[in-house]
């Protein structure tokens, strides 16, 4: 990542953790010496409403201050949003990461996206390991596996730092375990 800015666009619904995931990725990268941005974009501000969040990571100062229009990575936390504007602005070399039970090939067929598609059943991982329907931490693990600029260990450490006092050690470790499982179970197609 010499001079390039890594741009990630997150699609989810209020309460699924897209905003938190975008922030964790950014802050973990900051801890690794990068320049970062992370911010949400809401429509109707309520739980369950579609929302987007954005993360930028760079080796140099970031001077762009707008939504991510041509993402390198699009993360879809809620697969029901696949029919919306999820693919908007994606490039041939962009990557699509989807929380779904479907395979990458099935997502390619459904969306028509020709680039790299990755899938992980983050919701089931979250329900099994965390005992909550918040798929953002398994998605973080999957993202660390498919994006070279991210480190799973940095993400785990940042999650612990950010949430230990807020949710307690037991819940933090369940989320870290879910992150690891997302890392291990992500499916990748070219």
Beta strands, then each sheet from edge to edge (+ up, - down):
strand 1: 6-13
strand 2: 35-42
strand 3: 50-58
strand 4: 73-76
strand 5: 95-99
strand 6: 116-120
strand 7: 187-189
sheet 1: 2+ 3- 1+ 4+ 5+ 6+ 7-
end
